[in-house]
């Protein structure tokens, strides 16, 4: 017969095991399908000493940036166009230009992501709208005259370029039927150049000449062809022009709706449609 002193511990162990077996399985206190929220970190402009624009479209003073998120306080207006001329899509402040540009109703992501960062065919495209707005507002050929002097105080521009040197020349002849293409004299407007030939300038056909490959067909353009903004375009800068005006370069207007027959510049020769 077994010793009772040896049986008692066994009986107690068996009873304890039976008791714990009846309890429900333990439940983890932390759900595995829920993680900690990723910290919000803003990208921001770094050009100015006093103002900052973040990638959410807010503008604030550099001292009010959140030290952890690097975002502007969301107390001001989002996508602010303060100090901007919306007809030109240009602003007098770099940071407000970026903020205004980020507005989805003004800058379409689908259009921006197809644009080249630079002129060469091998250049990459923009990764996002914020990259486009930061680059476009910092330096824009639409805000200068002959790549040298600012056209106005609104020299931070974010407009999406529509006209480029890469456009084709298809149907060029049919669009200029009955048009006499004339190279004006230095400092002469198209109105005067056509009048000297007994004809009139046809403003609706200026856009057909406002392309690099058309300028290169009638002019030398030995120093390249560039977008600009001036009442004398499309035109070629004469060789005798000051070096800072890029002598020998051809210039086309970036916005066709601002082309005019009456514009002139003392250092350029215009390409004119006469009839």
Phi, psi and omega per residue, in radians:
X1 nan 2.353 -3.076
X2 -1.197 2.599 3.124
X3 -1.222 2.168 -3.132
X4 -0.996 -0.551 -3.129
X5 -1.155 -0.486 3.118
X6 -1.454 -0.510 -3.120
X7 -1.303 -0.577 -3.055
X8 -1.028 -0.830 3.117
X9 -1.070 -0.612 -3.136
X10 -1.170 -0.711 -3.137
X11 -1.125 -0.728 -3.138
X12 -1.136 -0.693 3.116
X13 -1.122 -0.728 3.141
X14 -1.140 -0.701 3.134
X15 -1.143 -0.710 3.127
X16 -1.135 -0.694 3.131
X17 -1.126 -0.696 3.129
X18 -1.144 -0.644 -3.134
X19 -1.146 -0.849 -3.116
X20 -1.192 -0.462 3.106
X21 -1.178 -0.442 3.137
X22 -1.427 -0.246 -3.136
X23 -1.317 2.612 3.077
X24 -1.152 2.715 3.138
X25 -1.106 2.534 3.138
X26 -1.125 2.543 -3.129
X27 -1.919 2.291 3.138
X28 -1.188 2.438 -3.108
X29 -1.366 -0.256 -3.107
X30 -2.071 2.168 3.094
X31 -1.310 2.324 -3.080
X32 -1.352 -0.309 -3.094
X33 -1.540 0.011 3.141
X34 -2.104 2.094 3.129
X35 -1.934 3.054 3.098
X36 -1.266 2.461 -3.137
X37 -1.125 2.390 3.118
X38 -1.160 2.419 -3.134
X39 -1.130 2.485 3.125
X40 -1.518 2.094 3.110
X41 -2.135 2.128 -3.118
X42 -1.578 2.577 2.887
X43 -1.560 2.693 -3.074
X44 -2.648 2.803 3.093
X45 -1.300 2.732 -3.116
X46 -2.295 0.201 -3.035
X47 -1.332 -0.745 -3.031
X48 -1.620 2.769 3.100
X49 -1.553 -0.407 -3.011
X50 -1.913 -0.664 -3.092
X51 -1.966 2.645 3.109
X52 -2.339 2.473 2.984
X53 -2.087 2.282 3.127
X54 -1.772 3.035 -3.048
X55 -1.358 0.051 2.997
X56 -1.586 -0.131 3.112
X57 1.667 0.254 3.119
X58 -1.771 2.580 3.072
X59 -2.044 2.396 3.137
X60 -2.669 3.010 3.063
X61 -1.306 2.655 -3.107
X62 -1.068 -0.480 -3.107
X63 -1.361 -0.278 -3.079
X64 -1.695 0.065 3.120
X65 -1.100 2.375 3.072
X66 -1.181 2.179 -3.053
X67 -1.178 -0.371 -3.106
X68 -1.606 -0.863 -3.093
X69 -1.559 -0.320 -3.077
X70 1.103 0.425 3.119
X71 -1.762 2.721 2.996
X72 -1.298 2.619 3.006
X73 -1.046 2.464 -3.098
X74 -1.586 0.788 -3.127
X75 -1.753 -0.426 -3.141
X76 -1.584 -3.034 -3.135
X77 -1.293 2.392 3.074
X78 -1.528 2.542 -3.117
X79 0.977 0.779 -3.081
X80 -1.234 2.383 3.091
X81 -1.967 0.575 3.130
X82 -1.044 2.265 3.129
X83 1.288 0.425 -3.117
X84 -1.967 2.549 2.974
X85 -1.747 1.798 -2.999
X86 -1.267 -0.346 3.056
X87 -1.183 -0.677 3.118
X88 -1.553 -0.269 -3.009
X89 1.031 0.771 3.137
X90 -2.317 2.639 -3.086
X91 -2.309 2.814 3.097
X92 -1.624 0.052 3.110
X93 -2.323 2.340 -3.140
X94 -1.098 -0.779 -3.071
X95 -1.175 -0.690 3.107
X96 -1.276 -0.463 3.031
X97 -1.109 -0.795 3.121
X98 -1.101 -0.778 -3.140
X99 -1.069 -0.806 -3.134
X100 -1.140 -0.704 -3.130
X101 -1.105 -0.557 -3.086
X102 -1.258 -0.212 3.135
X103 -1.105 2.087 -3.103
X104 -1.023 -0.437 3.138
X105 -1.324 -0.276 3.135
X106 -1.815 -0.589 -3.119
X107 -2.181 2.012 -3.108
X108 -1.507 2.208 -3.097
X109 -1.034 -0.687 -3.111
X110 -1.082 -0.587 3.125
X111 -1.309 -0.721 -3.051
X112 -1.185 -0.743 -3.042
X113 -1.217 -0.190 3.090
X114 -1.633 -0.194 -3.064
X115 -1.368 2.553 3.049
X116 -1.398 2.466 3.101
X117 -1.168 -0.611 -3.130
X118 -2.385 3.093 -3.053
X119 -1.203 -0.721 -3.042
X120 -1.022 2.623 3.139
X121 -1.065 -0.536 -3.090
X122 -1.387 -0.095 -3.116
X123 -1.168 2.584 3.132
X124 -1.393 3.100 3.121
X125 -1.838 2.942 3.128
X126 -1.271 2.458 -3.130
X127 -1.378 -0.504 -3.114
X128 -2.830 3.032 -3.085
X129 -1.159 -0.624 -3.114
X130 -1.104 -0.718 3.079
X131 -1.069 -0.730 3.123
X132 -1.091 -0.849 -3.072
X133 -1.139 -0.702 3.112
X134 -1.099 -0.765 -3.120
X135 -1.272 -0.730 -3.069
X136 -1.200 -0.706 -3.114
X137 -1.268 -0.421 -3.096
X138 -1.293 -0.728 -3.108
X139 -2.583 2.063 -3.129
X140 -2.372 2.228 3.122
X141 -1.168 -0.293 3.116
X142 -1.298 -0.184 -3.083
X143 -1.785 0.026 -3.104
X144 -2.183 2.786 3.062
X145 -1.847 2.079 3.140
X146 0.987 0.643 3.052
X147 1.026 0.373 -3.026
X148 -2.268 -0.998 -3.043
X149 -1.886 2.544 3.092
X150 -1.182 2.386 3.118
X151 -1.199 -0.659 -3.135
X152 -2.810 -3.099 3.078
X153 -1.137 -0.385 3.141
X154 -1.519 1.234 -3.021
X155 -1.882 0.227 2.981
X156 -1.880 1.834 -2.984
X157 -2.060 2.518 -3.104
X158 -2.172 0.215 -3.093
X159 -1.091 2.526 3.093
X160 -1.405 2.150 -3.084
X161 -1.145 2.214 3.136
X162 -1.777 -0.593 -3.118
X163 -1.746 2.365 -3.105
X164 -2.578 2.884 3.133
X165 -1.234 -0.101 -3.123
X166 -1.628 0.012 -3.132
X167 -1.201 2.710 -3.034
X168 -1.569 2.915 -3.099
X169 -1.884 0.351 -3.095
X170 -1.112 2.479 3.129
X171 1.045 0.379 -3.119
X172 -1.039 -0.779 -3.104
X173 -1.089 -0.754 -3.094
X174 -1.193 -0.547 -3.133
X175 -1.326 -0.277 3.129
X176 -2.000 0.417 3.075
X177 -1.044 2.249 3.124
X178 1.416 0.072 -3.117
X179 -1.796 2.325 3.065
X180 -1.759 1.944 -3.108
X181 -1.461 2.100 -3.029
X182 -2.135 2.426 3.020
X183 -1.644 1.998 -3.099
X184 -1.274 2.941 3.075
X185 -1.421 2.886 -3.127
X186 -1.015 2.253 3.112
X187 1.351 0.121 -3.067
X188 -1.736 2.453 3.063
X189 -1.401 2.861 3.092
X190 -1.183 -0.561 3.098
X191 -1.065 -0.769 3.138
X192 -1.247 -0.701 -3.125
X193 -1.097 -0.738 3.131
X194 -1.244 -0.658 3.135
X195 -1.089 -0.627 3.127
X196 -1.137 -0.389 3.098
X197 -1.689 0.136 -3.133
X198 1.309 0.414 -3.118
X199 -2.249 -3.103 3.117
X200 -2.157 2.575 3.082
X201 -1.256 2.424 -3.141
X202 -1.865 1.694 -3.031
X203 -1.062 -0.529 -3.111
X204 -1.210 -0.212 3.141
X205 -1.813 -0.003 3.095
X206 -1.069 -0.614 -3.114
X207 -1.135 -0.441 3.119
X208 -1.254 -0.460 3.120
X209 -1.613 -0.160 -3.014
X210 -1.492 0.932 -3.113
X211 -2.495 2.527 -3.065
X212 -1.039 -0.782 -3.075
X213 -1.189 -0.408 3.062
X214 -1.366 -0.733 3.067
X215 -1.042 -0.724 -3.130
X216 -1.219 -0.355 3.108
X217 -1.287 -0.598 -3.064
X218 -1.845 -0.300 -3.085
X219 -2.221 2.930 -3.111
X220 -1.343 -0.755 -3.134
X221 0.880 0.757 -3.005
X222 -1.167 -0.357 3.113
X223 -1.864 0.396 3.061
X224 1.719 3.132 -3.123
X225 -2.320 2.262 -2.989
X226 -2.399 2.616 3.014
X227 -1.295 2.585 3.120
X228 -2.728 -2.902 3.135
X229 -2.624 1.862 -3.127
X230 -2.852 2.642 -3.092
X231 -1.209 -0.167 -3.090
X232 -1.672 0.131 -3.033
X233 -1.755 2.667 0.076
X234 -1.254 2.517 -3.032
X235 -2.837 2.994 3.054
X236 -2.147 2.356 3.088
X237 -1.328 2.249 -3.075
X238 -1.213 2.722 -3.097
X239 -1.104 -0.491 -3.085
X240 -1.439 -0.029 -3.114
X241 -1.169 2.697 3.062
X242 -0.951 2.601 -3.065
X243 -1.053 -0.542 -3.118
X244 -1.274 -0.110 3.070
X245 -1.692 0.060 3.101
X246 1.100 1.157 3.135
X247 -0.966 2.454 3.116
X248 1.494 -0.059 3.139
X249 -1.527 2.570 3.010
X250 -1.704 2.542 -3.081
X251 -2.237 2.323 3.041
X252 -2.102 2.603 -3.116
X253 -1.307 2.334 -3.092
X254 -1.357 -0.362 3.139
X255 -2.166 1.901 -3.063
X256 -1.028 -0.552 -3.061
X257 -1.239 -0.072 3.125
X258 -1.874 0.140 3.103
X259 -1.216 2.506 -3.126
X260 -2.544 2.624 3.102
X261 -1.383 -0.343 -2.959
X262 -1.610 -0.196 -3.071
X263 -1.279 2.668 3.099
X264 -2.746 2.843 3.073
X265 -2.547 2.429 -3.017
X266 -1.196 -0.179 -3.138
X267 -2.009 0.273 3.137
X268 -2.311 2.823 3.002
X269 -2.082 2.271 -3.058
X270 -1.589 2.666 2.974
X271 -1.800 2.142 -2.904
X272 -2.191 2.451 3.023
X273 -1.674 2.037 -3.084
X274 -2.084 2.645 3.089
X275 -2.716 nan nan
